[in-house]
């Protein structure tokens, strides 16, 4: 459903309003650009999604049930689609706003026109975090049109909807309404505002006192259309209303509550500026009194559709321009400070047409812009998303380093937008920090989702290393985790953040924190000194690795492991196999991370003895051979009698007597631990084991290793 190819001819043109270099707040190049849809698609809203990535709301005529449907797209941080959902009927639905719900999921608002009808109604859709519908709310007159311009999740869990309603039967052609819904979509209150002419609602925001501002435009006050701002209390009852503009026509399209509890309204003005219409930005105090106004534009037409205030106080305004850019129309973004000083404008476009509708600041202090793009020849609009570099680095991934025992991870991150040859300030390097106490508590082996939602994490951080800045788009380095996976639960989870360090002391840009884990992915060694000391027992040495978990014992008919049959698990260094008689036995080691190593194999020299009585005397080869710690020697006795089993060095001297006794008929085994008769370890080298029983003698060569 998504065309993931970037727009090949995307170009970047900056028009600076200040002499010299652009000041802080100007926008850098794009990390990625994606388009969505195949015909008539428009993206209207974008927000940071819980857990990372973005949620985008818009309209689609290519997909869905009818001529036009609500469209919700969940993107990962790289702009790749995680899921899409459409909402609608065989008629037509137009989404004008979409928001993230703090309690989880999303809320969308716009209008719907059922198939065969000529009238539109307000339509609100509430979904869960996966985009599945929880409830919908429809409101409208059977004859007159209505549509919702904006929706605002409220602190009490409900929703406020700002709508335009045709009220020809009341005091005007259309008025602004506010509808208050509870968390289940039940209408609990409503109010309307306006005058004798048309009044249009475009944006609603909750204010610090629990009330609301509603922005749009009005024909009821002034000589022509003017920007209109209404302030209400928490019940939606008007506290005051203001209009702004001149004599030639002005409109408000978006509004925000700023950090100083004032308001910023953006839209378009034909009363002021340089051309047919310009960006119109109005800053007010909390009572709606104008503090300053600004226009941005050229000789033709510009319309502002969205505004945000970034973490450093920059006001970013997005819309479309016909005065600048490479094509007939381009996305236009203006950056200004809280006093209205315009730092710069940037255009993003192709030889065709682009429209910027909404934007959001990303965790790395970058920006994502949404809107639409169309070639001039066809005017077939596709949804468009542009992700711009942020001033802070952004962590792309923290992944395990393979072929180690879980002590390291590789962290990769995208550069700061200032990491360029003429950057200001100059980025000198990237310092990596690791949360010092996370693995000592609940973090080793698991991760708490709440931790990722805290932004800059609490607690202390340890400095790990610094990577020099080299103007690269993506950086990567290996860093140690806090705990050793081999000594824990086979997995070690650690939290990191990356700080872009500048040449100015104390001036830096920190990434959002991210987490990754390291695992032991090396196979443990097979158990050493596997042997059969008796007809019913296996024995072997302890595992040398710290992250040993258990041994697994298998049996087979042949010496190869293929076709081996599972016998049992054990944490000890031996197992009774009297009830599982096989020609060969195999033992493997498994560690905490679930890695199973190769198998040690031993032949069952006791197998195949008829009735347990051998037919003749025999001395069998010791197992294992060569050996490190100990080895086992088996021998056959066809009848009861005396037998001697001696270890002899290459000079023929007796090193150790293993057996010197009268033994019953049967197959027997004796172990040699590499020590002489006095208990001292002998030197490594070649030794012989000699069996003497009556007139029978036999020798086998053994190799002792260290």
C-alpha positions in Angstrom: 0.0 0.0 0.0 3.0 2.3 0.4 5.4 3.7 -2.2 8.6 3.7 -0.1 10.8 5.1 -2.8 12.1 8.6 -1.9 11.3 11.5 -4.3 14.4 11.5 -6.5 14.4 15.2 -7.4 13.9 16.5 -3.9 15.8 19.8 -3.6 16.4 22.2 -0.8 16.3 26.0 -1.2 16.8 28.3 1.8 15.7 32.0 1.7 17.3 33.9 4.5 15.8 36.9 6.1 19.0 37.7 8.1 22.4 38.5 6.7 25.1 35.9 7.1 24.6 32.4 8.3 21.2 31.2 9.5 20.7 31.4 13.2 19.6 28.6 15.5 16.2 27.3 14.6 16.8 26.9 10.9 16.1 23.5 9.4 18.6 21.1 8.0 18.5 18.5 5.2 16.2 15.5 5.1 17.1 12.1 6.6 14.4 10.5 4.5 11.4 11.3 2.4 8.5 8.9 1.8 5.4 9.2 -0.3 2.1 7.3 0.3 -0.7 6.5 -2.1 -1.3 6.3 -5.8 -4.0 8.9 -6.6 -5.8 11.3 -4.3 -4.0 11.2 -0.9 -3.4 14.0 1.6 -1.8 13.8 5.0 -3.2 16.2 7.6 -1.6 15.4 10.9 1.6 13.9 12.4 2.7 13.1 16.0 5.4 11.2 17.8 4.0 7.7 18.5 4.3 6.1 21.9 7.3 3.6 21.8 9.0 5.5 18.9 8.3 6.4 15.4 5.3 8.4 14.1 1.6 8.3 13.7 0.3 10.0 10.5 -3.4 10.8 9.8 -4.8 11.8 6.4 -7.2 10.9 3.6 -7.0 8.2 0.9 -9.1 7.5 -2.2 -6.8 4.7 -3.4 -7.5 2.4 -0.4 -10.5 1.9 1.8 -14.2 1.4 1.2 -15.3 4.5 -0.7 -14.5 7.6 -2.6 -12.4 9.0 0.3 -11.6 7.5 3.7 -9.9 8.4 6.9 -6.4 7.0 6.8 -4.0 6.2 9.8 -0.4 5.2 9.2 2.0 4.0 11.8 5.7 4.6 10.9 8.9 3.4 12.5 11.7 6.0 13.1 13.1 5.3 9.6 9.8 6.1 7.9 8.9 2.5 7.1 5.3 1.5 7.5 4.4 -0.7 10.5 0.7 -0.8 9.8 -2.1 1.2 8.0 -5.8 1.4 8.7 -8.6 3.0 6.8 -12.0 4.1 8.2 -15.1 4.8 6.1 -18.1 3.8 4.1 -19.0 3.6 0.4 -19.5 7.3 0.6 -16.9 9.9 1.5 -15.0 10.7 4.7 -12.6 13.6 5.1 -10.1 13.7 8.0 -9.1 17.1 9.2 -7.3 16.3 12.5 -5.8 13.3 14.3 -4.3 13.2 17.8 -2.5 10.7 20.1 -4.6 9.9 23.2 -2.6 10.0 26.4 -4.5 6.9 27.7 -3.5 5.0 24.6 -4.6 4.9 21.0 -5.7 7.7 18.7 -8.6 10.0 18.0 -9.6 11.4 14.5 -12.1 14.0 13.5 -13.5 15.3 10.2 -16.7 14.7 8.3 -18.6 12.0 6.5 -21.1 11.9 3.6 -22.9 8.7 3.2 -23.3 7.2 -0.2 -26.2 8.8 -2.1 -26.3 11.8 0.3 -25.4 15.4 -0.4 -25.0 16.3 3.2 -21.9 16.0 5.5 -22.0 15.2 9.2 -19.4 15.4 11.9 -17.5 12.1 12.4 -15.1 11.2 15.2 -13.3 7.9 15.4 -11.5 6.5 18.5 -9.0 3.7 18.1 -6.7 1.6 20.2 -2.9 1.5 19.9 -3.1 -0.8 16.9 -5.5 1.4 15.0 -8.5 -0.8 15.6 -11.8 1.1 16.1 -13.1 1.4 19.7 -16.0 3.7 18.9 -17.3 6.3 16.5 -19.4 9.4 17.0 -21.6 11.0 14.4 -23.5 14.3 14.7 -25.4 16.3 12.2 -28.6 17.8 10.8 -30.3 15.7 8.1 -30.3 18.7 5.8 -27.6 21.1 6.8 -23.8 20.3 6.5 -21.4 20.0 9.5 -17.8 19.2 9.8 -15.2 18.8 12.6 -12.1 20.9 12.1 -10.1 19.7 15.1 -10.2 17.4 18.1 -8.4 17.7 21.5 -7.9 15.0 24.1 -8.8 16.4 27.5 -7.1 15.9 30.9 -10.2 14.1 32.2 -10.0 11.5 29.5 -12.7 13.0 27.3 -12.5 14.9 24.1 -13.3 18.4 22.8 -14.4 18.7 19.2 -14.3 22.1 17.4 -16.8 22.0 14.5 -18.4 24.2 11.9 -22.2 23.8 11.7 -24.6 25.4 9.2 -27.0 27.3 11.3 -29.1 29.1 8.7 -32.1 28.8 11.0 -30.3 30.5 13.9 -28.2 33.7 13.7 -25.9 33.0 10.8 -25.0 30.9 7.8 -22.6 28.8 9.9 -21.3 29.0 13.4 -18.5 27.4 15.5 -19.5 24.7 17.9 -17.6 22.9 20.7 -18.8 19.4 21.5 -17.6 17.7 24.7 -17.4 13.9 24.7 -16.6 11.6 27.5 -14.0 8.8 27.2 -16.7 6.5 25.6 -17.7 9.0 23.0 -20.9 10.1 24.7 -21.9 13.8 24.2 -21.9 15.5 27.6 -21.9 19.2 26.6 -22.0 21.7 23.7 -21.8 25.4 23.0 -21.7 27.6 19.9 -20.1 30.9 18.9 -20.2 33.4 16.1 -22.3 36.2 14.5 -24.6 36.9 11.7 -22.3 35.6 9.0 -20.1 32.5 8.4 -17.7 31.5 11.2 -15.3 28.6 10.7 -13.5 26.4 13.3 -10.0 25.1 12.4 -8.2 24.3 15.7 -8.9 23.6 19.3 -6.4 23.4 22.2 -6.8 22.9 25.9 -5.4 25.8 28.0 -3.5 25.5 31.3 -6.6 26.5 33.3 -8.6 23.6 31.8 -10.5 25.6 29.3 -10.1 25.9 25.5 -9.1 28.1 22.7 -10.7 27.7 19.3 -9.1 29.3 16.3 -10.4 29.8 12.8 -11.9 32.8 10.9 -15.0 34.9 10.9 -17.1 37.0 8.5 -19.3 38.2 11.3 -16.8 40.8 12.6 -14.9 43.3 10.5 -15.0 44.4 6.9 -13.9 41.0 5.5 -12.8 37.6 6.8 -10.6 38.0 9.9 -8.7 35.6 12.1 -11.0 34.5 15.0 -10.0 33.3 18.5 -12.5 32.2 21.2 -11.5 31.4 24.8 -13.9 29.2 26.8 -13.9 27.7 30.3 -13.7 23.9 30.9 -17.5 23.6 30.2 -17.1 25.2 26.8 -18.8 28.5 27.8 -17.2 31.6 26.3 -14.9 33.8 28.3 -13.9 36.1 25.5 -13.5 36.3 21.7 -11.1 38.3 19.6 -10.7 39.0 15.8 -7.4 40.0 14.1 -6.6 41.2 10.6 -7.2 44.0 8.1 -9.7 44.9 5.4 -8.8 42.5 2.6 -9.4 39.1 4.2 -7.4 37.0 6.7 -7.9 33.5 8.2 -6.6 31.4 11.0 -5.7 27.7 10.3 -3.9 26.5 13.4 -3.1 27.6 17.0 -1.0 26.5 19.9 -0.6 27.4 23.6 3.0 28.6 24.1 5.3 28.0 27.1 4.4 31.5 28.5 0.7 30.5 28.5 0.0 32.8 25.5 -1.2 31.8 22.1 0.1 31.7 18.5 -2.3 31.6 15.6 -1.1 31.0 12.1 -2.9 31.2 8.8 -2.9 33.6 5.8 -3.4 37.3 5.2 -4.4 39.3 2.1 -4.5 42.5 4.2 -0.7 42.6 4.9 2.5 41.3 3.4 4.3 41.2 0.0 1.9 39.3 -2.3 -1.6 38.0 -2.9 -1.5 36.1 0.4 1.3 35.6 2.9 1.9 33.5 6.0 0.2 35.3 8.9 1.6 34.7 12.4 -0.1 36.3 15.5 1.3 36.1 19.0 -1.0 37.0 21.9 -0.9 36.9 25.7 -3.2 34.7 27.7 -6.1 37.2 27.3 -5.8 37.3 23.5 -4.1 40.7 23.3 -1.8 41.0 20.4 1.9 41.1 21.3 3.3 41.0 17.7 2.4 39.8 14.2 4.6 38.7 11.3 4.1 37.9 7.6 6.3 35.6 5.5 6.0 35.4 1.8 6.8 36.7 -1.7 5.0 38.1 -4.7 2.5 35.3 -5.1 0.6 33.2 -2.6 1.6 31.6 0.7 -0.7 29.9 3.3 0.4 28.7 6.7 -1.3 25.5 7.9 0.6 24.3 11.0 2.7 25.6 13.9 4.7 24.1 16.8 6.9 25.5 19.5 10.1 23.5 19.9 12.0 22.7 23.0 14.4 25.6 22.6 11.5 28.1 22.1 11.6 28.3 18.3 8.3 28.7 16.5 8.2 26.6 13.4 5.4 27.3 10.8 4.6 25.1 7.8 2.5 25.7 4.8 2.8 26.1 1.0 4.4 28.8 -1.2 3.9 29.7 -4.9 6.7 32.4 -4.6 9.7 30.2 -3.8 10.9 26.7 -4.6 11.6 24.8 -7.8 8.1 24.0 -8.9 4.6 25.5 -9.1 4.2 25.1 -5.3 6.5 24.0 -2.5 6.4 23.3 1.2 7.5 26.3 3.1 8.8 26.2 6.7 9.6 29.4 8.6 11.6 29.5 11.8 11.3 32.4 14.3 12.1 33.1 17.9 9.5 33.8 20.6 9.8 37.6 19.9 8.8 37.1 16.2 12.3 37.5 14.8 12.4 35.4 11.6 15.6 33.5 11.3 15.1 31.8 8.0 12.7 30.0 5.7 13.2 26.7 3.9 11.4 25.2 1.0 11.1 21.5 0.2 9.9 20.5 -3.2 10.2 19.0 -6.7 9.4 20.4 -10.1 5.8 19.6 -9.3 3.6 20.7 -6.4 4.0 20.2 -2.7 1.9 21.3 0.2 3.0 21.3 3.9 0.1 20.8 6.3 1.4 19.8 9.8 4.7 19.2 11.6 6.1 17.8 14.9 9.3 18.1 16.7 11.1 14.7 17.1 13.0 13.5 20.2 16.3 14.5 18.6 15.1 18.1 18.1 14.5 17.5 14.5 11.2 17.9 12.6 8.8 15.7 10.6 6.6 17.4 8.1 3.5 15.9 6.4 1.4 17.1 3.5 1.1 16.1 -0.1 3.0 16.0 -3.5 1.8 15.9 -7.1 3.3 16.2 -10.5 2.0 19.2 -12.4 1.1 17.0 -15.4 -1.5 14.9 -13.6 -2.3 16.6 -10.3 -2.5 13.2 -8.7 -1.7 13.9 -5.1 0.2 11.5 -2.9 0.8 11.8 0.9 4.3 13.0 1.7 6.4 12.7 4.9 9.8 14.4 5.3 12.1 13.7 8.3 14.7 16.4 8.9 17.9 15.9 10.9 17.8 17.1 14.5 20.3 19.1 16.4 20.7 16.2 18.8 22.0 12.8 17.5 19.4 10.0 17.3 20.2 6.4 18.2 19.4 4.1 15.3 20.1 0.8 17.1 21.9 -1.0 19.9 22.6 -4.6 18.9 24.5 -7.5 20.3 28.1 -8.0 19.1 28.3 -11.6 17.7 30.9 -14.2 18.6 31.5 -12.9 22.1 30.2 -14.0 25.5 27.8 -11.2 25.9 30.0 -8.3 27.1 29.6 -5.8 24.2 27.0 -4.1 22.1 27.3 -2.1 18.9 25.6 1.3 19.1 24.8 3.3 15.9 23.4 6.8 15.7 22.6 9.6 13.2 24.6 12.8 13.2 23.6 16.1 14.7 22.5 18.6 12.0 25.5 20.8 13.2 27.9 18.0 12.2 28.8 19.6 8.9 31.9 21.5 7.7 30.4 24.9 8.3 28.3 23.9 11.4 27.6 26.4 14.0 28.3 25.4 16.7 31.0 23.0 15.7 30.5 19.4 16.8 33.8 18.0 18.0 32.7 14.4 18.9 30.0 12.2 20.3 30.2 11.1 24.0 28.5 7.9 24.9 27.0 7.4 28.4 25.6 4.3 30.1 23.2 4.2 33.0 25.4 3.0 35.8 22.9 1.3 38.1 20.4 -0.2 35.7 21.8 -3.7 35.5 22.4 -3.9 39.3 18.6 -3.8 39.9 15.8 -5.2 37.7 17.6 -4.3 34.4 19.8 -7.4 34.0 17.7 -9.8 32.0 14.6 -7.6 31.3 13.5 -4.0 30.5 10.8 -1.8 31.9 8.6 -0.1 29.3 8.0 2.8 31.6 11.7 3.6 31.6 11.6 4.5 27.9 8.7 6.9 28.4 10.6 9.1 30.9 12.6 11.0 28.3 16.0 11.8 29.8 16.3 9.0 32.3 16.7 9.6 36.1 19.7 8.5 38.0 23.4 8.7 37.3 25.3 7.9 34.1 28.8 6.6 33.5 30.9 8.1 30.6 32.0 5.3 28.3 33.9 6.7 25.3 34.0 9.5 22.8 33.9 9.1 19.0 35.4 12.0 17.0 33.0 13.9 14.6 33.8 13.3 11.0 30.7 14.7 9.1 29.3 11.2 8.7 25.6 10.6 8.3 25.7 7.5 10.6 28.2 6.6 13.3 28.8 3.3 14.9 31.1 1.9 17.7 31.3 -1.1 20.1 30.8 -0.3 23.8 30.7 -2.6 26.8 27.5 -3.5 28.7 27.3 -3.1 32.4 26.9 -6.7 33.3 28.6 -9.9 32.0 26.0 -12.1 30.3 27.9 -15.2 31.1 27.5 -14.6 34.9 23.9 -13.5 34.8 20.9 -14.9 33.0 22.4 -15.2 29.6 21.3 -11.7 28.7 22.4 -8.2 29.8 20.2 -5.1 29.1 21.8 -1.7 29.3 20.7 1.9 28.6 22.7 4.5 26.7 22.5 8.0 25.4 24.7 9.8 22.9 25.8 13.5 23.4 26.9 15.7 20.6 29.7 17.7 22.1 30.6 21.1 20.7 33.7 23.3 20.8 31.9 25.5 23.4 32.3 24.3 27.0 29.1 23.1 28.5 27.2 23.3 25.2 26.0 19.9 23.9 23.0 18.1 22.4 21.8 14.9 24.1 19.9 12.1 22.3 16.9 10.4 23.7 18.0 7.3 25.7 17.7 3.9 24.1 18.4 0.4 25.3 19.9 -2.8 23.9 21.0 -6.1 25.2 24.0 -8.4 24.8 23.9 -12.2 24.9 26.5 -14.9 25.1 26.4 -16.4 21.6 29.5 -18.6 21.8 28.9 -22.4 22.0 30.4 -23.9 25.2 33.1 -26.5 24.8 32.1 -30.2 25.0 32.6 -31.9 28.3 36.2 -33.3 28.8 37.2 -36.8 29.8 34.0 -38.6 28.9 34.3 -42.3 29.8 32.4 -45.3 31.2 33.9 -46.4 34.5 31.3 -49.2 34.8 28.8 -51.0 32.6 26.0 -48.7 34.0 27.7 -45.3 34.4 28.9 -42.3 32.3 31.4 -39.9 33.8 33.1 -36.6 32.7 34.8 -33.5 34.0 33.1 -30.3 35.2 32.3 -27.5 32.6 35.0 -24.8 32.6 32.6 -21.9 31.5 31.1 -19.6 34.0 27.7 -19.6 32.3 27.2 -23.4 32.4 23.6 -24.3 32.7 23.3 -28.1 32.1 24.6 -31.2 30.3 22.5 -33.3 27.9 23.1 -37.0 27.3 22.3 -38.8 24.1 22.7 -42.4 22.9 23.3 -43.8 19.3 24.0 -47.0 17.5 27.0 -45.6 15.7 29.9 -43.2 16.5 28.3 -40.3 14.6 25.9 -37.8 16.4 23.4 -37.9 13.6 20.4 -40.0 14.7 21.3 -39.7 18.4 18.5 -40.2 20.9 17.9 -38.0 23.9 18.4 -39.7 27.2 18.4 -37.0 29.9 19.6 -33.7 31.4 21.9 -33.4 34.3 23.9 -30.7 36.1 26.2 -33.3 37.6 29.3 -34.9 36.1 27.9 -38.3 35.5 24.7 -40.2 34.7 23.4 -43.8 35.3 22.7 -45.3 31.8 21.8 -48.8 32.9 18.3 -48.5 31.5 19.5 -46.9 28.2 22.0 -49.3 26.6 23.5 -47.9 23.4 26.7 -48.7 21.5 27.8 -45.0 21.8 27.0 -42.2 24.2 27.3 -38.4 23.5 27.3 -35.5 26.1 26.9 -31.8 25.3 27.0 -28.6 27.3 24.4 -25.9 27.2 24.9 -22.3 28.6 22.5 -19.8 30.1 21.8 -18.2 26.7 20.7 -21.6 25.3 23.8 -22.3 23.2 24.4 -26.0 23.0 28.0 -27.0 22.2 29.4 -29.9 20.3 29.3 -33.4 21.7 31.9 -35.6 23.4 31.5 -39.2 22.4 32.5 -42.5 24.1 32.1 -46.1 22.9 30.2 -48.5 25.2 32.8 -51.2 25.4 30.5 -53.1 27.7 27.9 -53.6 25.0 27.5 -56.9 23.3 28.8 -59.2 26.1 26.6 -62.3 26.0 25.0 -62.9 29.4 27.6 -60.5 30.8 30.4 -63.1 30.4 33.1 -62.4 27.7 34.2 -65.3 25.5 38.0 -64.6 26.0 40.5 -62.4 27.8 40.8 -58.9 26.3 42.3 -55.6 27.1 40.5 -52.7 25.4 41.9 -49.3 24.4 41.5 -46.7 27.2 38.9 -43.9 26.8 39.5 -41.1 26.2 42.9 -41.3 24.5 44.7 -38.9 24.5 43.5 -37.6 27.8 44.1 -34.7 30.3 42.8 -35.6 33.7 41.8 -39.2 33.8 41.1 -42.2 31.5 39.3 -45.5 31.9 40.7 -48.9 30.9 38.2 -51.8 30.4 39.2 -55.5 30.2 37.4 -58.8 29.8 37.6 -61.9 32.2 36.0 -65.1 30.7 36.4 -66.8 34.1 37.2 -66.0 37.7 40.9 -65.6 38.4 43.7 -63.3 39.3 44.4 -60.3 37.1 47.0 -57.5 37.2 46.6 -54.1 35.4 49.7 -51.9 35.5 50.7 -48.6 34.0 54.3 -48.7 32.6 56.4 -45.8 31.3 58.4 -46.0 28.1 61.5 -47.4 30.0 59.4 -50.3 31.2 59.1 -49.1 34.8 55.9 -49.7 36.7 54.3 -46.3 37.4 51.1 -47.4 39.0 49.2 -50.7 39.7 45.6 -50.2 38.9 44.4 -53.8 39.6 46.0 -56.7 41.4 43.3 -59.0 42.6 41.1 -62.0 42.0 38.2 -60.8 39.7 35.0 -62.5 38.7 34.1 -63.3 35.2 32.8 -60.3 33.3 33.8 -57.0 31.8 35.5 -54.6 34.2 37.0 -51.1 34.1 39.7 -49.3 36.0 40.5 -45.6 36.0 43.9 -43.9 36.0 44.1 -40.3 37.1 47.6 -39.6 35.8 49.3 -40.1 39.2 51.9 -42.6 40.3 51.7 -45.0 43.3 52.7 -42.2 45.7 49.9 -39.9 44.5 52.2 -37.5 42.6 51.2 -36.4 39.1 53.4 -37.9 36.4 54.9 -36.1 33.4 52.9 -35.9 30.2 53.9 -38.3 27.5 53.5 -41.9 26.3 52.5 -44.7 28.7 51.4 -48.3 28.4 48.8 -50.3 30.3 49.7 -54.0 30.7 47.2 -56.7 31.6 48.3 -60.1 33.0 45.9 -62.9 33.7 47.3 -66.4 33.9 49.1 -67.0 30.6 47.3 -64.0 28.9 49.2 -60.7 28.6 48.4 -57.6 26.5 49.5 -54.0 26.2 47.8 -50.7 25.1 49.5 -47.4 24.4 48.1 -44.3 26.2 48.9 -40.6 25.7 48.8 -38.3 28.7 48.4 -34.5 27.9 48.7 -31.4 30.0 
